[in-house]
Every structure is written in structure tokens, then in C-alpha cells.
Amino acid sequence: MKPHCALDQQTFFDGHLFCLRNNYFTYDDTLYSQMTGLAMGSPLSAINADFAADELFIAIMNKFNNDVRNLMRKYVDDWLLIIKEHIANKLHQDLYSFEPLLKLKCLVDGGGVSMC
């Protein structure tokens, strides 16, 4: 948290939790409350997505250090990984355990190499 923000962790999370729980929008003259995810268009959405992606990226680099460090790149909230297929299966499990609503796209070539 410290590299990204000067607030103490509890204040940061309290403020963000308030914002995330109070997202409303109208559609066809009906008021809705957003139940999950980040509100599209909210200035906090990009910041929160970056924080989460950074933490997840670092955790994956640490866990799969020797297998992916040189073959993993991140640009804002997009990732490119070129990894062996057996590592891709374990990586999918780890990513979905972090957040079951994550959506991943992976390509597997004939040589057993996955590109996620």
C-alpha cells in the first residue's frame, strides 16, 4: 500500500469501501445500486483496478518466480504471459482463487505453450 498512497491502510480501505458500497446509476428512469465490481467511469475504478492488478502481479511473480519472471509483462491492467501449459493450469487456479469473477483469455499453441 505504501508505494501507492500516503494514507494509513485502514483509512484508505474505509474510504474506498464507502465509495464501492454507494455506487448508483439510472437506466430507463430506474435507479440501480451496483452490487459487485467497480463503477465504470468512476475515477476510483482505475485506481482500484491498478492497485489490485499490481498486488496480484507481484504475488504471481513471487510464486512462479523461475517459471514466468522473464516471460511476464504488464501494461496498465493488461497482462501478457508466455508460459508452459502445466504452469497455466496452476496459474488459472491461483487467479480464480484471488477473485472468482476474473475473466481470462488464453491461447495454447500446439507445442504446449500457453499465452494468457
Rosetta blueprint (number, residue, H / E / L):
1 M L
2 K L
3 P L
4 H L
5 C L
6 A L
7 L L
8 D L
9 Q H
10 Q H
11 T H
12 F H
13 F H
14 D H
15 G H
16 H H
17 L H
18 F H
19 C H
20 L H
21 R H
22 N L
23 N L
24 Y E
25 F E
26 T E
27 Y E
28 D L
29 D L
30 T E
31 L E
32 Y E
33 S E
34 Q L
35 M L
36 T L
37 G L
38 L L
39 A L
40 M L
41 G L
42 S L
43 P H
44 L H
45 S H
46 A H
47 I H
48 N H
49 A H
50 D H
51 F H
52 A H
53 A H
54 D H
55 E H
56 L H
57 F H
58 I H
59 A H
60 I H
61 M H
62 N H
63 K H
64 F L
65 N H
66 N H
67 D H
68 V H
69 R H
70 N H
71 L H
72 M E
73 R E
74 K E
75 Y E
76 V L
77 D L
78 D E
79 W E
80 L E
81 L E
82 I E
83 I E
84 K E
85 E H
86 H H
87 I H
88 A H
89 N H
90 K H
91 L H
92 H H
93 Q H
94 D H
95 L H
96 Y H
97 S H
98 F H
99 E L
100 P L
101 L L
102 L L
103 K L
104 L L
105 K L
106 C L
107 L E
108 V E
109 D L
110 G L
111 G L
112 G L
113 V E
114 S E
115 M E
116 C L
